[in-house]
Amino acid sequence: MTDRLMLSVDELGALAQAGPAPVDYSPMGRRQALVLNTASDAEALDHLGEWLRSLVCPVIGVGQADDALATACDVLFASEDEAAALLPRIEANPVAATVLVQVLRTTEDMPVAQALTVESMAYATLQTGREYSAWLARMRPQLEMNSDSGPAVVVERDGDRLQMELNRPGNRNGMSVEMRDALNEALQLVLVDDSIEEVHISGRGKCFSTGGDLNEFGSVPDAATGHIVRGLSVPGSLLARCAPRVTAHLHGACIGSGIEFPAFAGRVVARSSTHFLLPEVGMGLIPGAGGCISIARRMGRQRCARLCLSGQRIKASQALEWGLVDAIED
């Protein structure tokens, strides 16, 4: 088989004909991703699409969205240079990158509740891995203590309208256990009270949320317990159940769970200066607050994988084009 970076469809067919998914294309192999030129004159390529989905590594397509094998790829780019630029990120954390695309493939058509379970189990698996352990060892200890007073989430009701404001601006509204508990409590109220016709979620301070509170990373007793805790406490699962009534108002930085959670809302609006980032793969993890489901269902599996694998920061205008937000309002 050729040693070039990108395979043609004919070369892919020869590789697939040789047998099951090759170890060479895996986190333990010579190539941590497969790059494919999706252009082909052939029409009946369903068997190759199924084979691509079985690969234990990300599949990066180079071509057009209407190419026969384009939808079977995990990410699709217009040029080989764009695909090559993604490879160092994958090679730095190949296990997390592979688990990410496996979760996105598996959960694409699942009901939300079951999909969240799959994401959480995958997240728990990665918490025991070398890539995450290495990131924890490198991370600067987060010693700043939150000095904000009052409830973690301010909840106010006016008739049939409920307003929820994240209230830890001094900690950039980090999604701590305290904040998740407060969000769950408020969302449970929404679910049992049909007289609440509209819900608005926003954040105080300079940004909506920079994601999980780094002071709490690595604090669960073990990965299995962490999985159970997520099943009981991820606010996104409740938000998904009342989504048609909810509008999320975003501003500033929306990082990690700071976009994974609000993406479950029925409507998401952002200020023009808002930016978005999913850094988890670079930490040896995948999104663990529901982002593999909420974000993929807004912008598609391939764009979600691209955002996660690249660690790319995108502006509100790009988020609007991709469907991550529904409107820009200043």
C-alpha positions in Angstrom: 0.0 0.0 0.0 1.2 3.5 -0.8 3.0 5.5 1.8 1.5 8.8 0.7 -0.5 10.8 3.1 -3.8 10.6 1.2 -5.4 7.4 -0.2 -7.6 7.3 -3.3 -10.9 5.4 -3.3 -9.3 2.6 -5.4 -6.4 2.3 -2.8 -9.0 2.3 0.0 -10.9 -0.5 -1.8 -7.7 -2.6 -2.0 -7.0 -2.0 1.7 -10.6 -3.0 2.7 -10.4 -6.1 0.5 -7.4 -7.3 2.6 -9.6 -7.8 5.6 -10.8 -6.2 8.8 -9.8 -2.7 10.0 -6.0 -2.6 10.0 -4.0 -2.0 13.1 -1.7 0.3 11.0 -4.5 2.9 11.1 -5.1 3.2 14.8 -3.7 4.9 17.9 -1.2 2.0 18.1 -0.3 2.0 14.5 1.8 3.8 12.0 -0.9 6.2 11.1 -3.3 7.7 13.7 -5.8 8.8 11.1 -6.8 7.8 7.6 -6.9 10.6 5.0 -9.0 9.9 1.9 -9.6 11.6 -1.4 -13.4 11.1 -1.6 -13.6 11.8 -5.3 -14.7 8.8 -7.3 -16.6 7.8 -10.4 -18.0 4.7 -8.7 -21.5 4.7 -7.4 -22.0 1.5 -5.3 -19.6 2.2 -2.4 -21.8 1.4 0.6 -19.5 -1.4 1.6 -16.6 0.9 1.8 -18.6 3.4 3.8 -19.4 0.7 6.3 -15.7 -0.3 6.4 -14.6 3.3 7.0 -17.0 3.6 10.0 -15.3 0.5 11.5 -11.9 2.0 11.5 -10.3 2.6 15.0 -9.1 6.0 14.1 -10.5 9.3 12.6 -11.2 9.3 8.9 -10.5 12.7 7.3 -12.1 13.2 3.9 -10.8 15.6 1.2 -13.4 16.4 -1.3 -16.9 17.6 -1.8 -20.0 17.0 0.3 -21.8 15.2 -2.5 -18.9 12.7 -3.1 -20.1 9.1 -2.6 -17.9 8.5 0.5 -18.1 12.0 2.0 -20.7 11.2 4.6 -18.8 8.2 5.9 -15.8 10.4 6.9 -15.5 11.9 10.4 -14.3 15.3 9.1 -14.5 16.7 5.5 -12.1 19.3 4.1 -11.8 20.9 0.7 -8.0 20.5 0.5 -5.3 18.1 1.5 -3.4 21.0 3.3 -6.4 21.5 5.6 -6.4 17.8 6.4 -2.7 17.7 7.0 -2.9 20.6 9.4 -5.3 18.5 11.6 -3.0 15.5 11.9 -0.6 16.9 14.6 -3.5 17.5 16.9 -4.7 13.9 16.4 -1.2 12.5 16.8 -0.8 14.3 20.1 -3.8 12.6 21.7 -4.7 9.7 19.3 -6.7 7.7 21.8 -9.0 10.7 22.7 -9.3 11.6 19.0 -10.4 8.0 18.2 -12.8 7.7 21.0 -14.4 11.0 20.0 -15.1 9.9 16.5 -16.4 6.5 17.7 -18.8 8.3 20.1 -20.0 10.6 17.3 -20.6 7.7 14.9 -22.4 5.6 17.5 -24.7 8.3 18.9 -25.6 10.1 15.7 -29.1 8.5 15.5 -29.6 7.6 19.2 -32.2 9.2 21.5 -30.6 11.9 23.7 -30.8 9.9 27.0 -29.0 6.9 25.6 -26.5 9.0 23.7 -25.6 10.8 26.9 -24.9 7.5 28.6 -22.5 6.4 25.7 -20.7 9.8 25.9 -20.3 9.5 29.7 -18.9 5.9 29.5 -16.4 7.0 26.9 -15.4 10.0 29.0 -14.9 7.7 32.0 -12.7 5.4 30.0 -10.5 8.3 28.9 -10.2 9.5 32.5 -8.2 6.3 33.2 -5.9 6.8 30.2 -2.4 8.1 29.8 -3.3 11.1 27.8 -5.5 12.6 30.4 -3.1 11.7 33.2 -0.3 13.5 31.3 -2.5 16.6 30.9 -3.4 16.6 34.6 0.3 16.4 35.5 1.1 19.4 33.2 -1.8 21.5 34.4 -0.9 24.5 36.6 -2.8 24.0 39.9 -5.8 26.3 40.1 -5.5 27.9 43.5 -7.8 30.9 43.1 -10.8 30.6 45.4 -14.1 31.9 44.2 -15.1 35.1 46.1 -18.5 35.6 44.5 -21.4 35.8 47.0 -25.0 34.7 46.5 -26.4 31.7 44.8 -24.5 30.0 41.9 -27.5 30.6 39.7 -29.9 33.4 40.2 -33.4 32.3 39.4 -36.2 34.9 39.0 -39.7 34.5 37.8 -42.0 37.0 36.3 -45.4 35.6 35.4 -44.9 32.8 32.8 -41.2 33.7 32.3 -38.2 32.3 34.2 -34.8 33.9 34.1 -31.7 31.9 35.1 -28.3 33.7 35.4 -25.0 32.0 36.1 -23.6 33.9 39.0 -19.9 33.1 39.4 -18.4 35.9 37.3 -15.2 36.0 39.4 -14.6 32.4 38.3 -15.8 33.1 34.7 -18.9 31.1 35.6 -17.0 27.8 35.8 -19.3 24.9 35.8 -18.7 23.7 39.3 -20.7 21.0 41.2 -22.4 23.9 43.0 -23.5 25.5 39.7 -24.6 22.2 38.2 -26.7 21.4 41.2 -28.4 24.8 41.0 -29.1 24.4 37.3 -30.6 21.0 37.8 -32.8 22.4 40.6 -34.1 25.2 38.4 -34.6 22.9 35.3 -36.5 20.4 37.4 -38.9 23.2 38.3 -39.4 24.0 34.6 -40.2 20.4 33.9 -42.9 20.1 36.5 -44.5 23.5 36.0 -46.2 23.8 32.6 -47.2 27.4 33.5 -43.6 28.5 32.8 -43.9 29.2 29.1 -40.4 30.6 28.5 -37.0 30.2 30.1 -34.0 32.5 29.5 -30.5 31.4 30.5 -27.6 33.8 30.6 -24.4 34.5 32.5 -23.2 37.5 34.6 -19.8 39.0 34.1 -17.4 39.0 31.1 -18.5 35.7 29.7 -21.2 33.1 29.7 -19.0 30.3 30.9 -15.4 29.0 30.4 -16.6 25.4 31.2 -15.7 23.0 33.9 -14.2 24.4 37.1 -10.5 23.4 36.8 -10.3 23.2 40.6 -12.5 20.1 40.4 -10.7 18.3 37.6 -9.4 14.9 38.8 -11.4 15.2 42.0 -13.8 12.3 41.5 -13.0 9.2 43.5 -12.7 7.0 40.4 -13.8 7.1 36.8 -16.7 4.6 37.3 -18.2 6.8 40.1 -17.7 9.8 37.9 -19.9 8.1 35.2 -22.7 7.5 37.7 -22.5 11.1 39.0 -22.8 12.4 35.4 -25.8 10.3 34.8 -27.5 11.9 37.9 -26.3 15.4 37.5 -25.6 16.6 33.9 -27.9 19.6 33.4 -28.0 19.2 29.7 -30.1 16.1 30.0 -32.8 18.1 31.8 -32.4 21.1 29.4 -33.0 18.8 26.4 -36.3 17.7 27.9 -37.7 21.3 28.1 -35.7 22.7 25.1 -38.7 24.2 23.1 -39.3 26.7 26.0 -35.6 27.7 26.5 -33.5 30.4 24.9 -29.8 30.6 25.9 -28.2 34.1 25.7 -24.4 33.8 25.2 -21.6 36.3 25.3 -17.8 36.4 25.7 -16.1 33.0 26.1 -18.1 29.8 25.7 -15.7 27.0 26.3 -16.3 23.3 26.9 -19.4 22.8 28.9 -20.0 26.5 28.5 -21.3 25.7 25.1 -22.1 22.0 25.4 -24.9 22.8 28.0 -26.6 25.8 26.3 -26.5 24.0 22.9 -29.3 21.8 24.2 -31.6 24.9 24.3 -34.3 25.2 21.7 -32.9 28.6 20.7 -29.4 29.9 21.1 -28.5 33.6 20.5 -25.0 35.1 20.9 -23.5 38.5 20.9 -21.2 39.2 17.9 -18.1 39.2 20.1 -18.8 35.7 21.5 -16.3 32.9 20.8 -16.5 29.1 21.1 -13.9 26.5 21.9 -14.0 22.7 22.6 -10.5 21.9 24.1 -11.2 18.5 25.6 -9.3 16.3 23.0 -6.2 18.3 23.8 -6.7 17.3 27.5 -7.0 13.6 26.6 -10.7 13.7 26.9 -13.9 14.3 24.9 -16.7 16.6 25.7 -18.4 15.2 28.8 -21.3 17.6 29.5 -23.3 16.4 26.5 -21.4 18.2 23.8 -21.0 15.1 21.6 -24.8 15.2 21.3 -25.9 18.8 21.7 -23.3 20.3 19.4 -23.4 17.4 16.8 -27.1 17.8 16.5 -26.9 21.5 15.9 -24.0 21.6 13.4 -23.6 18.0 12.2 -21.2 15.2 13.2 -18.4 16.2 10.9 -18.3 19.9 12.0 -18.5 18.8 15.6 -15.5 16.5 15.1 -13.6 19.2 13.3 -14.2 21.6 16.2 -13.1 19.1 18.8 -10.1 17.6 16.9 -8.7 21.0 15.8 -9.2 22.8 19.1 -10.2 25.7 16.8 -11.7 28.8 18.4 -14.6 30.1 16.3 -16.4 33.4 16.3 -20.1 34.0 16.5 -20.3 34.5 12.7 -18.8 31.1 12.1 -21.1 29.5 14.7 -24.1 31.0 13.0 -23.0 29.7 9.6 -22.5 26.2 11.1 -25.8 26.2 13.0 -24.3 26.2 16.5 -26.2 29.4 17.3 -29.5 30.5 15.8 -29.0 34.3 15.8 -26.5 37.1 16.7 -28.0 39.8 18.8 -26.1 42.8 20.3 
